[in-house]
């Protein structure tokens, strides 16, 4: 009896968990949107003023203002995408981008956000080279990260006898946050995962796992290592 109850409970949990997590993500996104373009923001105030000017006022108008703000934002994004898709739009965008890149502080911030955004939404153009494991924060515990560069520049490399590499460790649920790690190449384990699979694993906090594959050879400090996905489970 208890075994059957446990089986039923696990079945219910497996059914509800994806739905619950998805609902939580939607709620978090909605709260973020409200903070950025909600009724109390400049866009929200302008929309509310426009509606009042047209004599439109009803219970729940704040929700309507939020939905209108979201719709307008989506239309702006589509418009920007449409404009930059063509030559003239690209030239205008590139000129604006060069203006940002000419400011030292903005340049570093802009490049970082742009690279992370590309890695998150367009894995084909990702600056993340490979998915790796880094032993952190203690011996025997590992963090999944993304190799961003096989080198760290002469200024840093000259201080080490070992070959150092750059690894970005993401901090979900916000793909824009995380930290940069400089680690010895021989201590970094390269995984036979695509960047898209790695991002999915990190963003789901290990809930979404790739399908098992045959044991693959992984280069670690110039040596061939056999690492299977079964071990990662």
C-alpha distance (Angstrom), angle and dihedral (degrees) to the residues before:
residue distance angle dihedral
X1 . . .
X2 3.80 . .
X3 3.79 89.4 .
X4 3.81 90.7 54.1
X5 3.80 91.2 47.5
X6 3.79 90.5 50.5
X7 3.81 90.9 49.5
X8 3.81 91.3 49.7
X9 3.82 91.2 46.3
X10 3.82 92.5 50.8
X11 3.81 90.1 46.9
X12 3.81 90.6 52.4
X13 3.80 91.4 46.1
X14 3.80 92.5 51.3
X15 3.79 89.3 49.2
X16 3.81 96.9 47.3
X17 3.81 100.0 37.7
X18 3.84 98.3 71.8
X19 3.82 90.9 43.9
X20 3.82 92.3 47.5
X21 3.81 94.2 47.1
X22 3.82 90.7 47.6
X23 3.82 90.6 49.5
X24 3.82 90.8 50.0
X25 3.81 90.9 50.6
X26 3.82 90.1 50.3
X27 3.82 90.8 49.8
X28 3.82 91.5 48.8
X29 3.80 91.1 48.7
X30 3.80 90.8 48.7
X31 3.82 91.3 50.4
X32 3.80 89.9 49.2
X33 3.80 91.4 49.2
X34 3.82 91.4 49.1
X35 3.81 89.9 52.5
X36 3.81 91.8 50.2
X37 3.82 103.5 36.6
X38 3.81 104.5 6.0
X39 3.83 129.6 127.1
X40 3.82 93.8 -79.5
X41 3.82 94.6 53.8
X42 3.80 125.7 88.7
X43 3.81 92.3 -99.9
X44 3.79 90.7 48.2
X45 3.80 92.6 49.6
X46 3.81 91.6 49.1
X47 3.81 92.0 49.5
X48 3.79 92.3 46.8
X49 3.80 90.5 49.4
X50 3.81 90.2 49.8
X51 3.81 91.5 50.6
X52 3.81 92.0 47.5
X53 3.80 88.9 48.7
X54 3.81 88.7 56.1
X55 3.78 90.0 49.6
X56 3.80 93.0 -109.0
X57 3.80 113.4 143.9
X58 3.78 126.9 141.8
X59 3.83 140.2 144.9
X60 3.79 109.7 -73.7
X61 3.79 94.1 27.8
X62 3.82 90.1 138.4
X63 3.81 90.2 62.0
X64 3.80 89.5 47.9
X65 3.81 90.0 50.8
X66 3.82 90.5 50.8
X67 3.82 92.2 49.6
X68 3.80 90.9 47.4
X69 3.81 89.7 49.5
X70 3.81 90.1 52.2
X71 3.81 91.2 48.3
X72 3.81 92.5 49.0
X73 3.82 91.0 47.5
X74 3.82 91.1 51.6
X75 3.80 90.4 48.8
X76 3.82 90.5 50.1
X77 3.83 90.5 50.6
X78 3.82 90.7 49.5
X79 3.81 90.7 47.2
X80 3.81 92.1 50.7
X81 3.81 90.2 47.9
X82 3.80 90.7 49.5
X83 3.81 93.7 48.2
X84 3.83 95.3 46.3
X85 3.80 89.8 47.8
X86 3.79 89.6 73.2
X87 3.82 129.2 63.2
X88 3.81 99.1 -106.2
X89 3.79 92.3 47.0
X90 3.80 91.3 48.8
X91 3.80 90.9 50.9
X92 3.81 91.4 51.1
X93 3.81 90.4 47.6
X94 3.82 92.3 48.1
X95 3.81 90.8 50.0
X96 3.80 91.0 50.6
X97 3.81 90.0 46.3
X98 3.80 91.8 52.2
X99 3.81 89.2 52.9
X100 3.82 89.6 55.3
X101 3.81 92.6 45.0
X102 3.80 90.5 53.3
X103 3.82 89.9 67.3
X104 3.86 108.7 77.7
X105 3.83 98.8 -146.3
X106 3.80 94.6 41.3
X107 3.81 90.4 45.0
X108 3.81 94.1 61.3
X109 3.80 93.6 43.5
X110 3.82 94.1 45.0
X111 3.80 94.6 48.7
X112 3.80 92.1 49.1
X113 3.81 93.7 50.2
X114 3.80 91.6 44.4
X115 3.80 93.4 50.7
X116 3.81 94.0 47.1
X117 3.81 90.9 46.4
X118 3.80 91.3 51.7
X119 3.79 91.2 47.7
X120 3.79 91.6 50.2
X121 3.80 101.0 43.5
X122 3.80 102.9 23.7
X123 3.82 111.9 34.5
X124 3.83 89.9 175.0
X125 3.83 89.5 68.5
X126 3.77 95.2 34.5
X127 3.79 120.6 144.2
X128 3.78 86.0 -149.9
X129 3.80 104.4 101.0
X130 3.79 102.3 -171.7
X131 3.78 142.4 -7.8
X132 3.80 112.2 -108.1
X133 3.78 143.2 173.9
X134 3.79 120.5 -128.2
X135 3.81 122.4 -167.1
X136 3.81 100.5 -118.8
X137 3.04 148.8 179.2
X138 3.82 91.3 1.0
X139 3.78 139.3 -2.3
X140 3.78 111.0 -72.8
X141 3.83 94.6 21.8
X142 3.80 120.7 96.6
X143 3.78 136.9 -158.8
X144 3.79 121.0 -154.8
X145 3.78 111.1 -129.6
X146 3.78 142.7 162.0
X147 3.78 124.5 -109.9
X148 3.79 107.7 -126.3
X149 3.79 99.4 173.5
X150 3.80 137.8 7.1
X151 3.81 88.5 -142.7
X152 3.80 137.1 41.3
X153 3.79 100.5 -153.8
X154 3.79 129.4 -93.9
X155 3.81 94.3 -86.9
X156 3.82 91.2 64.0
X157 3.81 100.0 27.4
X158 3.83 92.6 56.4
X159 3.80 88.7 66.1
X160 3.80 93.1 59.9
X161 3.78 134.0 62.3
X162 3.81 91.8 -153.6
X163 3.79 126.2 69.9
X164 3.81 106.5 -98.8
X165 3.80 127.1 -154.0
X166 3.81 134.7 -165.9
X167 3.80 119.1 -116.0
X168 3.80 128.2 -179.1
X169 3.81 116.1 -150.7
X170 3.79 112.1 -160.2
X171 3.80 122.7 -142.5
X172 3.83 108.3 -147.2
X173 2.95 144.9 -120.7
X174 3.81 86.8 37.5
X175 3.82 107.7 55.8
X176 3.80 89.4 -164.8
X177 3.81 92.6 65.4
X178 3.76 129.8 72.5
X179 3.77 140.1 92.2
X180 3.78 140.0 -90.8
X181 3.79 120.2 -118.7
X182 3.80 127.1 -164.9
X183 3.80 106.6 -156.0
X184 3.82 137.6 169.1
X185 3.80 108.9 -95.7
X186 3.79 91.1 -130.0
X187 3.82 89.8 59.0
X188 3.80 93.9 52.1
X189 3.81 117.2 90.1
X190 3.79 114.1 -148.6
X191 3.81 114.7 -144.8
X192 3.80 129.1 -151.7
X193 3.80 91.9 -124.6
X194 3.77 129.9 118.1
X195 3.80 117.1 -119.8
X196 3.80 88.7 -113.2
X197 3.81 91.2 54.9
X198 3.79 90.7 47.1
X199 3.80 92.3 50.3
X200 3.79 90.7 49.0
X201 3.81 91.4 51.3
X202 3.80 93.5 47.6
X203 3.81 95.7 44.7
X204 3.82 91.1 48.7
X205 3.83 90.2 46.1
X206 3.78 90.8 -122.3
X207 3.81 96.3 -47.8
X208 3.80 93.6 110.6
X209 3.79 109.4 58.6
X210 3.81 128.3 -179.1
X211 3.76 119.6 -113.5
X212 3.79 116.3 -90.0
X213 3.76 115.7 -93.1
X214 3.78 134.0 -169.8
X215 3.78 114.5 -79.7
X216 3.80 108.5 -77.3
X217 3.77 130.7 -156.2
X218 3.78 111.8 -115.2
X219 3.78 123.5 -164.4
X220 3.79 111.3 -130.6
X221 3.81 116.6 173.0
X222 3.80 90.8 -24.4
X223 3.81 94.0 -52.6
X224 3.80 126.3 109.8
X225 3.78 112.3 -115.4
X226 3.80 127.0 -177.8
X227 3.78 111.9 -135.2
X228 3.79 120.7 170.3
X229 3.78 127.0 -165.5
X230 3.76 88.2 -125.2
X231 3.80 87.9 69.2
X232 3.80 90.5 51.7
X233 3.77 90.8 57.4
